[in-house]
């Protein structure tokens, strides 16, 4: 499988200001690393490395493809990261919300990507992800995305509450508190969570669990999305059955009927009549 990301910086400023163009590409690479770290179990500063498979002038156009997949990642993660990056930038054009699958930090990096762009598509950026030559996602990005992402990451409300979901993206350091990413069951939030040292034992017990409930101080934006959390308590939750896409598509889950087909199951519900 081959995956690649095309960037096209439009307008005279893109071809004239080399520093600004390079800064935009670097911001895109930083965004990809943040999204990759939030996908995997443990974050790593040595993420997937990228190379130029195409580079043109006029408007600046480049195509990025993986040079070396990070040891803690794989091709499927990289493809998901590219899809999430492109669809998220597209979302940021239309709404003041943290895009689906993005952390608040990813939203701040997305703001850097769009900061130097113009107010209309002819002086904006076209971005597309392809897999095996097939275009999967595209987006037109302008300065509007930067303004929306800035509003989305602005803290408006601090509350005490909880979120349920799955932990990933753990990062630890000698001189900083552990940090992880919580992917919530409800709302599809991807929240950066900081843990105090006294939660170290609970965090290690919760790690790689399918579901946990994290309680603590929640900072929300104007849309009610969690920008980040500071954990005070971690509770382990029982794993709930997850239906595959095939089971959902068919509208049938075998375990629900004890292995019986639909007619036998309905007959049993009616008392055999």
Secondary structure as a PSIPRED ss2 file (coil, helix, strand):
# PSIPRED VFORMAT (PSIPRED V4.0)

   1 X C   1.000  0.000  0.000
   2 X C   1.000  0.000  0.000
   3 X E   0.000  0.000  1.000
   4 X E   0.000  0.000  1.000
   5 X E   0.000  0.000  1.000
   6 X E   0.000  0.000  1.000
   7 X E   0.000  0.000  1.000
   8 X E   0.000  0.000  1.000
   9 X E   0.000  0.000  1.000
  10 X C   1.000  0.000  0.000
  11 X C   1.000  0.000  0.000
  12 X H   0.000  1.000  0.000
  13 X H   0.000  1.000  0.000
  14 X H   0.000  1.000  0.000
  15 X H   0.000  1.000  0.000
  16 X H   0.000  1.000  0.000
  17 X C   1.000  0.000  0.000
  18 X H   0.000  1.000  0.000
  19 X H   0.000  1.000  0.000
  20 X H   0.000  1.000  0.000
  21 X H   0.000  1.000  0.000
  22 X H   0.000  1.000  0.000
  23 X H   0.000  1.000  0.000
  24 X H   0.000  1.000  0.000
  25 X H   0.000  1.000  0.000
  26 X H   0.000  1.000  0.000
  27 X H   0.000  1.000  0.000
  28 X H   0.000  1.000  0.000
  29 X H   0.000  1.000  0.000
  30 X H   0.000  1.000  0.000
  31 X H   0.000  1.000  0.000
  32 X H   0.000  1.000  0.000
  33 X H   0.000  1.000  0.000
  34 X H   0.000  1.000  0.000
  35 X H   0.000  1.000  0.000
  36 X H   0.000  1.000  0.000
  37 X H   0.000  1.000  0.000
  38 X H   0.000  1.000  0.000
  39 X H   0.000  1.000  0.000
  40 X C   1.000  0.000  0.000
  41 X C   1.000  0.000  0.000
  42 X E   0.000  0.000  1.000
  43 X C   1.000  0.000  0.000
  44 X C   1.000  0.000  0.000
  45 X C   1.000  0.000  0.000
  46 X C   1.000  0.000  0.000
  47 X C   1.000  0.000  0.000
  48 X C   1.000  0.000  0.000
  49 X E   0.000  0.000  1.000
  50 X E   0.000  0.000  1.000
  51 X E   0.000  0.000  1.000
  52 X E   0.000  0.000  1.000
  53 X E   0.000  0.000  1.000
  54 X E   0.000  0.000  1.000
  55 X E   0.000  0.000  1.000
  56 X E   0.000  0.000  1.000
  57 X C   1.000  0.000  0.000
  58 X C   1.000  0.000  0.000
  59 X C   1.000  0.000  0.000
  60 X E   0.000  0.000  1.000
  61 X E   0.000  0.000  1.000
  62 X E   0.000  0.000  1.000
  63 X E   0.000  0.000  1.000
  64 X E   0.000  0.000  1.000
  65 X E   0.000  0.000  1.000
  66 X E   0.000  0.000  1.000
  67 X E   0.000  0.000  1.000
  68 X E   0.000  0.000  1.000
  69 X C   1.000  0.000  0.000
  70 X C   1.000  0.000  0.000
  71 X C   1.000  0.000  0.000
  72 X C   1.000  0.000  0.000
  73 X C   1.000  0.000  0.000
  74 X C   1.000  0.000  0.000
  75 X H   0.000  1.000  0.000
  76 X H   0.000  1.000  0.000
  77 X H   0.000  1.000  0.000
  78 X H   0.000  1.000  0.000
  79 X H   0.000  1.000  0.000
  80 X H   0.000  1.000  0.000
  81 X H   0.000  1.000  0.000
  82 X H   0.000  1.000  0.000
  83 X H   0.000  1.000  0.000
  84 X H   0.000  1.000  0.000
  85 X H   0.000  1.000  0.000
  86 X H   0.000  1.000  0.000
  87 X H   0.000  1.000  0.000
  88 X H   0.000  1.000  0.000
  89 X H   0.000  1.000  0.000
  90 X H   0.000  1.000  0.000
  91 X H   0.000  1.000  0.000
  92 X H   0.000  1.000  0.000
  93 X C   1.000  0.000  0.000
  94 X C   1.000  0.000  0.000
  95 X C   1.000  0.000  0.000
  96 X C   1.000  0.000  0.000
  97 X C   1.000  0.000  0.000
  98 X C   1.000  0.000  0.000
  99 X C   1.000  0.000  0.000
 100 X C   1.000  0.000  0.000
 101 X C   1.000  0.000  0.000
 102 X C   1.000  0.000  0.000
 103 X C   1.000  0.000  0.000
 104 X H   0.000  1.000  0.000
 105 X H   0.000  1.000  0.000
 106 X H   0.000  1.000  0.000
 107 X H   0.000  1.000  0.000
 108 X H   0.000  1.000  0.000
 109 X H   0.000  1.000  0.000
 110 X H   0.000  1.000  0.000
 111 X H   0.000  1.000  0.000
 112 X H   0.000  1.000  0.000
 113 X H   0.000  1.000  0.000
 114 X H   0.000  1.000  0.000
 115 X H   0.000  1.000  0.000
 116 X C   1.000  0.000  0.000
 117 X C   1.000  0.000  0.000
 118 X C   1.000  0.000  0.000
 119 X C   1.000  0.000  0.000
 120 X C   1.000  0.000  0.000
 121 X H   0.000  1.000  0.000
 122 X H   0.000  1.000  0.000
 123 X H   0.000  1.000  0.000
 124 X C   1.000  0.000  0.000
 125 X E   0.000  0.000  1.000
 126 X E   0.000  0.000  1.000
 127 X E   0.000  0.000  1.000
 128 X E   0.000  0.000  1.000
 129 X E   0.000  0.000  1.000
 130 X E   0.000  0.000  1.000
 131 X E   0.000  0.000  1.000
 132 X C   1.000  0.000  0.000
 133 X C   1.000  0.000  0.000
 134 X E   0.000  0.000  1.000
 135 X E   0.000  0.000  1.000
 136 X E   0.000  0.000  1.000
 137 X E   0.000  0.000  1.000
 138 X E   0.000  0.000  1.000
 139 X E   0.000  0.000  1.000
 140 X E   0.000  0.000  1.000
 141 X E   0.000  0.000  1.000
 142 X C   1.000  0.000  0.000
 143 X H   0.000  1.000  0.000
 144 X H   0.000  1.000  0.000
 145 X H   0.000  1.000  0.000
 146 X H   0.000  1.000  0.000
 147 X H   0.000  1.000  0.000
 148 X H   0.000  1.000  0.000
 149 X H   0.000  1.000  0.000
 150 X H   0.000  1.000  0.000
 151 X H   0.000  1.000  0.000
 152 X H   0.000  1.000  0.000
 153 X C   1.000  0.000  0.000
 154 X C   1.000  0.000  0.000
 155 X C   1.000  0.000  0.000
 156 X C   1.000  0.000  0.000
 157 X E   0.000  0.000  1.000
 158 X E   0.000  0.000  1.000
 159 X E   0.000  0.000  1.000
 160 X E   0.000  0.000  1.000
 161 X E   0.000  0.000  1.000
 162 X E   0.000  0.000  1.000
 163 X E   0.000  0.000  1.000
 164 X E   0.000  0.000  1.000
 165 X E   0.000  0.000  1.000
 166 X E   0.000  0.000  1.000
 167 X E   0.000  0.000  1.000
 168 X E   0.000  0.000  1.000
 169 X E   0.000  0.000  1.000
 170 X E   0.000  0.000  1.000
 171 X E   0.000  0.000  1.000
 172 X E   0.000  0.000  1.000
 173 X E   0.000  0.000  1.000
 174 X C   1.000  0.000  0.000
 175 X C   1.000  0.000  0.000
 176 X E   0.000  0.000  1.000
 177 X E   0.000  0.000  1.000
 178 X E   0.000  0.000  1.000
 179 X E   0.000  0.000  1.000
 180 X E   0.000  0.000  1.000
 181 X E   0.000  0.000  1.000
 182 X E   0.000  0.000  1.000
 183 X E   0.000  0.000  1.000
 184 X E   0.000  0.000  1.000
 185 X C   1.000  0.000  0.000
 186 X C   1.000  0.000  0.000
 187 X C   1.000  0.000  0.000
 188 X C   1.000  0.000  0.000
 189 X C   1.000  0.000  0.000
 190 X E   0.000  0.000  1.000
 191 X E   0.000  0.000  1.000
 192 X E   0.000  0.000  1.000
 193 X E   0.000  0.000  1.000
 194 X E   0.000  0.000  1.000
 195 X E   0.000  0.000  1.000
 196 X C   1.000  0.000  0.000
 197 X H   0.000  1.000  0.000
 198 X H   0.000  1.000  0.000
 199 X H   0.000  1.000  0.000
 200 X H   0.000  1.000  0.000
 201 X H   0.000  1.000  0.000
 202 X H   0.000  1.000  0.000
 203 X H   0.000  1.000  0.000
 204 X H   0.000  1.000  0.000
 205 X H   0.000  1.000  0.000
 206 X H   0.000  1.000  0.000
 207 X C   1.000  0.000  0.000
 208 X C   1.000  0.000  0.000
 209 X C   1.000  0.000  0.000
 210 X C   1.000  0.000  0.000
 211 X C   1.000  0.000  0.000
 212 X E   0.000  0.000  1.000
 213 X E   0.000  0.000  1.000
 214 X E   0.000  0.000  1.000
 215 X E   0.000  0.000  1.000
 216 X E   0.000  0.000  1.000
 217 X E   0.000  0.000  1.000
 218 X E   0.000  0.000  1.000
 219 X E   0.000  0.000  1.000
 220 X E   0.000  0.000  1.000
 221 X C   1.000  0.000  0.000
 222 X C   1.000  0.000  0.000
 223 X C   1.000  0.000  0.000
 224 X C   1.000  0.000  0.000
 225 X C   1.000  0.000  0.000
 226 X E   0.000  0.000  1.000
 227 X E   0.000  0.000  1.000
 228 X E   0.000  0.000  1.000
 229 X E   0.000  0.000  1.000
 230 X E   0.000  0.000  1.000
 231 X E   0.000  0.000  1.000
 232 X E   0.000  0.000  1.000
 233 X E   0.000  0.000  1.000
 234 X E   0.000  0.000  1.000
 235 X E   0.000  0.000  1.000
 236 X E   0.000  0.000  1.000
 237 X C   1.000  0.000  0.000
 238 X C   1.000  0.000  0.000
 239 X C   1.000  0.000  0.000
 240 X C   1.000  0.000  0.000
 241 X C   1.000  0.000  0.000
 242 X C   1.000  0.000  0.000
 243 X C   1.000  0.000  0.000
 244 X C   1.000  0.000  0.000
 245 X H   0.000  1.000  0.000
 246 X H   0.000  1.000  0.000
 247 X H   0.000  1.000  0.000
 248 X H   0.000  1.000  0.000
 249 X H   0.000  1.000  0.000
 250 X H   0.000  1.000  0.000
 251 X C   1.000  0.000  0.000
 252 X C   1.000  0.000  0.000
 253 X C   1.000  0.000  0.000
 254 X H   0.000  1.000  0.000
 255 X H   0.000  1.000  0.000
 256 X H   0.000  1.000  0.000
 257 X H   0.000  1.000  0.000
 258 X C   1.000  0.000  0.000
 259 X C   1.000  0.000  0.000
 260 X C   1.000  0.000  0.000
 261 X C   1.000  0.000  0.000
 262 X H   0.000  1.000  0.000
 263 X H   0.000  1.000  0.000
 264 X H   0.000  1.000  0.000
 265 X H   0.000  1.000  0.000
 266 X H   0.000  1.000  0.000
 267 X H   0.000  1.000  0.000
 268 X H   0.000  1.000  0.000
 269 X H   0.000  1.000  0.000
 270 X C   1.000  0.000  0.000
 271 X C   1.000  0.000  0.000
 272 X C   1.000  0.000  0.000
 273 X C   1.000  0.000  0.000
